[in-house]
Amino acid sequence: MTFLSAAQSAAIRLISRRPTTFFSSSDEFELEITDLANDVVDDMVKYADWRRLTLLQSMPGDGVTFGFDLPSDYDRMPIDADVNRANWYTWGYVDAPNLNFWRDLVNGLASPNPGYWIMLDNQMQFRPAVAAGETAEFYYISKNAVLDKDGTTTKAQFQNDEDTFLLNERVLTLGLIWKWKALKGLEYSEDLANYETLIAQVSGKDRGSKILTPASRRWDIDSVWAYPRSLGV
């Protein structure tokens, strides 16, 4: 499904009209929808650790390079993600606990093999440097949830009516509906509930981790307890 078809579906419900174009239009409604669409994309990318958007980044070592630039489409690492060594299954790199500890490492504090990592200055940094012949790797969530109309290029925002969505187009439509109503000061609580219900169902099928906001309180049958039994048992 293209952006055009998802936006047209929202338009029929909102204004009882099916625009033939959006991005090339200067009409108020079409301009509002194209702007809101990218808000929906951002919200959906951050809602869950989507497997559809999960990519593997490899960093081959040379024994002297300490920092590797993050991918241009990097949004975040999945919950509980680690930085590992390719072809090693027992021991990977350790997340530096804080900046003070990292400073001590930079100043010469001894480190166990293979070492520590931290994210600084838009880089994945290591101490010591990734050894020659070894490759550090980690999974990350890409912010590029849109496929360009060329059918090859991924990007973070819609720019053309013929672009397609890498996540669920139906959720995109429902997101456009509630956001447009909110923009216009209309009642949108039911539309928001429909959107939230569907995105929860879709993300559950995708099997990625849910990103819970501090104010939320949910129980998930797939949740893993931090400690398997009562403390003291």
N, C-alpha and C positions, 0 to 999 in steps of 0.2 A: 504494500500500500504506500502511495506517495504522500508527501505532505499535503498536496492539493486535495486528495480524497479525504484525508482525516479532517482537514480544515472545513471542507464542504459539508461533511457530516455534522460538524459543530454548528456551522452557519444555518443549516436547515432548522435546527432546534432552537437557535437563538433569534434569528431574524426572518425565518421562513423564506430564505432566498439562497440560491446556490451560485456563489460567485464563480466565474470561469478562471480567474487569476487572482493571486494574492500579492506576491512579491513585486509584480510589475504594476500594481494598482496604487493609485494615490487616494483612494476613498478611505474615509475614517475607519470603518469597520475592518477592512482588510489590513490597514496599517496596525490597528490594535491587535489583531489576531497574529500577525507575523511577529510582533514584539512579544506577546504573551507566550507564543510557542516556545521560544528559547528559555523563558522562565520555567516552563513545564519540563523541558529537557534537563535543565540544571537540577530541578527538584528530583526528578526520577533517577538521575545518575547518583545522587547522594542518598537516595532512599535505601538502597541495599547494595551489597557487594555482588553485583550481577556477574554471573559466570560468562554471560554473553560479552561483557566488557573487560574480562580479566585476561591480562597478557603477561608473558614471561619476559623479563629483561635480563640479559646476560652481560657480564662485565669481565672479559678476559684480562688476567693479570700479567704484568711484566716485571714485577718485583720492585718497581719504583713509583708507580702511579697510586696515589692515595685517594683521589677523588674522581668520580664518574658522574657526568651530567645526567640528571633525570630525563626520562623520555619527554618529548615535547607535548605528548598527550597525557602526561601523568596527572591523575587527580589525587589518589591516595593509595596506600597499601591496604589490603583486606584486613579485617580483624584477625589478630593472632598470626599474621603472616611473619615468616622468618626470612632471613638472608642465609642462603645455603651455598655449599660448594657443589658444583656439577659432579655427578657420579660418586658423591659421598652420601651415605645414608645414616650415619651415626652422629656426626658432629658438624655444626655449621658455625657461622659467625654469631657473636653475642651482641645484643643491643646495648650500647653504652647507657648506663642508668641515668646520667645527668651530665650537664655541661662541665661541672667541676671535675668529674671523673675523666671526661674526654680531654680536658686541658692537661690533666696529669699524664694521660697517654701520649699526647703530642709532645710533652716535655720529657718523655723517656720512661714512663712507668712500664714495667714489664707486662707483657700480654701473653696469655696462653694461645696455642695454635688452634685455629688459624687467625684469630684476632677479633676485634670489635668493630662495630659500624655505628654510624649516626647520620642523620640527614641535616646538612648545613649548607647554606649558600646555594640552594637548588641543586645540590649534589648528594650522592650516596658516598660517604667518606669512610675510609678504613684505616685502622692502625693495628698491626703494621700494614704496609701495602700488600695488595693481593699478589701472592707469589706467582712467579713465572710458571707457566704450564697449568695454572689453576684458573677456574672461572667461578666467580661469585654470581649468584642469580637470585632474583626475587620476583614474586608476582605482584602486579599492581592493577588498579582499576583505571581504565582509560576514560577520559572525559569525552572522547569522540564517539557519541552515540548516534551520529547522523552519517549516512552514506550519501556522498555527492551523486548528482545525476549522472556523472561519468561512470558510475558503477564500480569504482575502484577506490577513490579517495574518501577517507573518513575524516570527520570534522566535528567540532563541538556545537555548532549551531546550524539551523536551517538557513539557507540563502536562496533557494530556488524552489518553485512549486514541485519540481520533479525529484527533489531529494527524498530519500526514504529514511525511516526510523529503524534503528537496529534493535530497539526494545519493542514494547507492545503498542501498536498504533491506536488500539481502542482506548488505552489509558491516556494517550495523547489527546484524543478527542474529548474525553471526559474532563481532562485537565483544562483544556481550552474553555469548555463550557462554564466550569465553576469560576475560573479566574476572570473571564469576561464579565460574568454577572457581578462578581465582587468589585471589579473596576467600575462598573456602572452603578454601584450602590443598590443592587437588586438582591433579593433573598436567594442565597446559594447553598444553604446548609445541606439540603438533600442532595444536591449535585456534588458537593464536597464529599459527603458520605459515600456516594456511589463510586467516586474516584478512589477514595481510600480503600474501599472494599476490594475493588478490582486490582489495584496495585499490590495489595497484600497477597491476593491469590496468585497473581502473575509472578511476583518475586518468590513466593513459596515454591512454585513449579520450577523456577530458575535454579533454586537450591543455594543461592548466595546468602550470606549472613545479613540479617536485618540490622539497620542502623537505627537504634532507639534514641529518641530525644530525651533529655533529662526529665521532662515533665510527664513522659509516658509511663504507663505501668501495664506491661503485657506478660502473659505466660505463653510460652511456645513449646509445643511438644517436642521440638527438635533441640531445645536448649540443653546445654551441658553445664552441670553444676560445677562451681569453682572447686568445691571439696565434696567428694562423693558421699560422705556420711556426716552425721552430727559431730561437731567438734568435741573432742575428748573421748570418742568411742574407739 
